[in-house]
């Protein structure tokens, strides 16, 4: 049952449906765009009309912008100065946030002389939005050892956006490093007639609308739900983000439609991704070193005033990489490695349906379900590689790769997968059991370039791999994790990577000189 979230779900169902209709119909709205400019110290008239007249007051420039406008922000460190109601001295100073008005687009990564968005260099021009008001946060460790001190004064949300429930447009957040959010409260504030919860989304919080979150790094944020970002009752397009070392899950979704593509999610606690009560598409992501450690409580229902002071125990240590609950999910071309939990080291799936195709599960661990733990619902798994995953200390016993609840089992259709465990699935259609997939270099998963999702990644297949040319085309994606076309040589490969070299015509166990 959805319990305390039921009211929230009912109130937002119409909004989500309307957003879905707009997406299906391909309806778009054109705006007359004004671009405003922000630099750390400002220049000229400081009215934000150009780089030479740039403003140093980022919140004021956002507030001066209208729907369809863009704000370009040059490299530097910025801190929020106002709450979502535009108060410079709010009753609770932690409510200060970069509040992005509905329909406004904010872009970081500029040197301060660009005339085109395509000219910016995000890596060279780091634009940091910080919620650490005292500049004294101490963050150590990663995953299970992640620790925060000196963050009690930090902003609840570094960036926040709340669109109207009906007719909301949404925002764009693109090109920022976002640090120091601490959404650890169990109350909410009222913004434009809706409740904005202080316990969701330490780095980014969005409610309603269609939001684009792209090219950002979210690091060292904390929350009861969604340390890196919380996406509530909305449509979200999340692309090319790096979400690392956040507490309370890297990403949390609740209701709506969400697409995650080409993201890196690593070192987060309470799951890398927590997907609840929504529809999601999770494609071409690298998810590693996350751990499902309970934070002990859930924030209050954001739209139920009567429960704003309630605390709810999660008790969950499930889904180190991805936690799936009452959601309809399509998960393709992802690499999940070194994630850990009690149940479902890489993925915990409760209810569904879930479609899990062409993923690579490597070296994940759990008390049960080192790769995946399923409970209730229906799951379709094909073309996946499971290797080096642990149940306890074993890679080969039942439950090392895939485990199903004994008390509330799911219906699992598992075909065309390579598994290491000696399981009941070993005799299924297209199942390859306990044959080394022959990765190129499992010790160097990001390859010589130290970059995930490139052609030299260590979990690519070597010549002679039993996972080569043995998958099924049914439901398979048309490209792989590095956007190589599938298939390359007649038949789909298993795993996230499609092999681009057919090894001089070699088939499994056959060499042609």
Secondary structure, 3 states (H helix, E strand, C coil): CCHHHHHHHHHHHHHHHHHHHHHHHCCCCCCCCCEEEECCCCCCCCCCCCHHHCECCHHHHHHHCCCCCEEEEECEEEECCCCCCCCCCCCCHHHCCEECCCCCEEEEEECCCCCCHHHCCCCCCCEEEECCCCCCCEEECCHHHCEEECCCCCCCCCEEEECCCCCCCCCEEECCEEECCEECCCCEEEECCEEEECCECCCEEEECCEEEEECCEEECCEECECCCEEEEEEEEEEECCEEECCECCCEEEEEEEEEEECCEEECCECCCEEEECCEEEEECCEEECCECCCCCCECCCCCCHHHCCCCECCCCCECCCEEEECCEEEEECCEEECCEEEECCCEEEECCCEEEECCEEECCEEEECCCEEEECCEEEEECCEEECCEECCECCCCCCCEEECCCCCCEEEEECCEECCCCHHHHCCCCEECCCCCECCCCCCCCCCCCCCCCCCCCCECCCCCCCCCCCCCCCCCECCCCCECCCCCCCCCCCCCCCCCHHHCECCECCC
